[in-house]
Amino acid sequence: MSKKVAVITGSADGLGKGIAERLAADGFRIVLSDINAGLLATTEQEFRSNGFEVSSFVGNVARRDEQFALVAHAVAAFGQVDVFINNAGIEDVMPLDAVREPDLEKVFAVNVYSVVYGTQAAAEQMKKQGTGGKIINACSIAGHESYEFLSVYCATKHAVRSLTQSAAKELARHKITVNAYCPGVAATRMWDRIDEEMGKYLGTKPGEAFERFSSGILLGRPQTAKDVADFVHYLASPDSDYMTGQSIMIDGGIVLR
């Protein structure tokens, strides 16, 4: 994987940063992308301090033109795109009867539109290169199971799972594989926000909702960024060349299929 180029959206922090760190350690040249310019700059400097080849791009994944600009930035920086990871995502916690049009638009734009636009941009470049490539999407256990107060988020992740399958069928003839990873309960800022919002509807104290969701993990602990990154390493490597159209759970044993 040395000298290949991996682009990771939502990679200034959290699971995306962990994935970028693992792929950088594998030898990939890394393009970080995030909407948070300050945090992104800090992460880029951290990568440089660790001796990684890295560039960064501030962008909004919900905008098609910015996803194409991200790919253009990667090509300008490193000459190619071999792996594109649609990692960026947001949550929305509320009862179904409280959901309104702005809620749907916000979460679908970041979680679903971004996957469409990122896939389009990456696939266009990979076709030009003529050497195939790998598109990897962030799905979730919420793409296989649905949860109360997370109806909109779950709907978006079911959509990502479907898009992964459709894109895999369309792009296989170009030697482009499309797969997804499905995390469970991780100790991230997203889950801090989910825990806080869940408390409003479940009457739980800080940390209790997170503990409730974590208690069903068969392996006995919440997941870390490394757990997810180690699996994405496989999806980005030649070892997964014969896999496409799959959305695989990496959750410690919460949802069993």
Order of alpha helices (4+ residues) and beta strands (2+ residues): beta-alpha-beta-alpha-beta-alpha-beta-alpha-alpha-beta-alpha-beta-alpha-alpha-alpha-beta
